Amino acid sequence: MSRQRDDYEKSWWKRFKGWVDGEWDPLASGMEIRVPGSKPEERVTAAPKYLTEAGTPEEGSPAKGAAVGSESPKDPHPSLYDGRGIRYFRRFYQIMSVLLCLSIIFVLLWTVSYLPVFGNAGNPDNNEVSARYIERGLQETGAVNIVTGMILDYRAFDTFGESCVLFIASCCVLVLLRIDVEVKDGQSESGLKKRLAEANDRIYEPKNDIILQKCAGVLVPFILVFGIYIVLNGHLSPGGGFSGGAVLGSGLILYLNAFGFGKTERFFTEKVYRRVTLSALTFYCLAKSYSFFTGANHLESGIPLGTPGAILSSGLILPLNICVGLVVACTMYAFYTLFRKGGM
C-alpha cells in the first residue's frame, strides 16, 4: 500500500502551477532596492511576497520579520555609492555598446559580400529540395496547400521555434512593461490593486462610446469566425495559423477597445493567456517530436493523412495550425495590453 504524501505545498508541481498562474515570481528573490543617492544602510533586499488577504505576511514566509535597513552598514565597495562606480560603469557600457554595434555591422556587410548572385541557376537554393516539396508534397503530407505542408511538416521545428520566439518576446515585454502594485504598511494588496484598476479605468477605458460598441458588436463575431476559418483551412487554401491568429488577435483588440478591460477579463485574463500558450506549445513540441522520431526511424506513425481536400486531412497539420493560431492571437493581444496599460 502506497504512503500518502502530505508535502504538496512544498512540491515542485505546486511551484510550477503557481508560476504558470502568476502567483509568484522566481526572479523576485535576491533583488536589491535602493533609492539613488541613499546610503548603504538604507538599502532594502526584496523578497517574494506571500501576503494574506489582510496584507500581512504569512507565517514562515521569507517576508516575515524582514525589516528595512536590517543590512549591515559596512560596505566593501564604497565607491559604488558615491557616484564614481556608476559613472564608470555607464561609460564602459556606452563604449562596449558602440563597439558591439560596429562589430555586428561589419560582420553583416562582410557576409553580404559573399552571397551568391540573385537569380543564378547555380545558387545553392536551386536544388532537389524545392522539387521534392512540389512533386511529392501532397502525397507525403496530405496538404493541398504546399506552403502549409512545408512549414508544418517538412520544416515544422522551424515554425515551432518561431512560435517560441513570439512567446518569449511577450514574456520579455511583460517583464519590462508590467505595472506592479507596491504594498505598504497597513495597506492590503487587494485594496491597492482595486485603486490601481480604478485609475486605469479613468485613463484607458472607453466611457460608453455607443457608436464604437455597436460597431464592435456587429464586427467582432464576423472577425473571430473569419479567423477560425483561416486557421482551419490553412492546409486547403492560403492561410494558416499565423494569418488566422493575427485576425483573431485583431478581433480581441477591437473588443477590448470597445468594451474595456473589465468585460474582456471575464473570459481572457493573464492566467488564460499563460495556460493557452503553454498548452499549445507543449502539444506542438510533443506531436512533432513523435512524428519526426517515427519518420527518422522508418516507423509507421499511425496518424492517417486522410483524403486530400477534406477538412479532416493532412495528419498533424490541422492541430498544429490551431496551436500556432492560438499562440499568435494571444501574443498580439498581450502586446497590445502591455503597451497600452502595462498589464493584462
Number of C-alpha atoms within 10 A of each C-alpha: 3 4 5 6 6 8 8 10 9 9 10 10 11 13 17 12 12 13 14 18 15 12 12 16 13 10 9 12 13 11 12 11 11 14 10 8 10 11 14 19 15 16 18 18 16 16 18 16 20 17 17 13 11 12 18 18 17 14 12 9 14 15 17 15 10 14 10 12 13 12 14 10 12 9 13 7 10 13 11 15 15 13 12 12 14 13 12 12 12 12 12 11 12 12 11 12 12 10 12 12 11 12 12 11 12 12 11 11 11 11 10 10 9 8 9 11 10 7 8 10 10 10 12 8 10 12 11 8 9 12 11 11 18 12 11 12 22 18 13 16 27 26 31 21 22 20 19 27 24 19 15 25 25 15 12 21 17 13 18 20 13 13 24 17 12 17 20 13 14 19 15 12 16 19 13 11 16 16 14 10 13 10 17 10 7 9 13 17 18 15 15 15 15 11 12 14 14 13 12 14 16 10 10 14 18 17 11 11 11 12 10 15 18 11 13 20 15 10 14 18 13 13 20 19 15 16 25 20 14 26 29 23 21 27 31 23 16 15 21 29 31 23 19 30 29 21 24 28 26 20 23 21 20 21 22 22 17 24 20 18 22 12 12 17 13 8 8 15 13 16 13 15 21 17 12 16 22 16 14 19 21 12 15 23 15 10 14 19 14 11 18 17 12 14 12 8 8 9 11 10 13 9 10 14 18 15 13 18 17 14 15 18 20 29 21 20 28 23 19 26 25 22 25 27 29 26 26 24 26 25 24 20 23 25 19 17 19 19 14 12 17 19 18 22
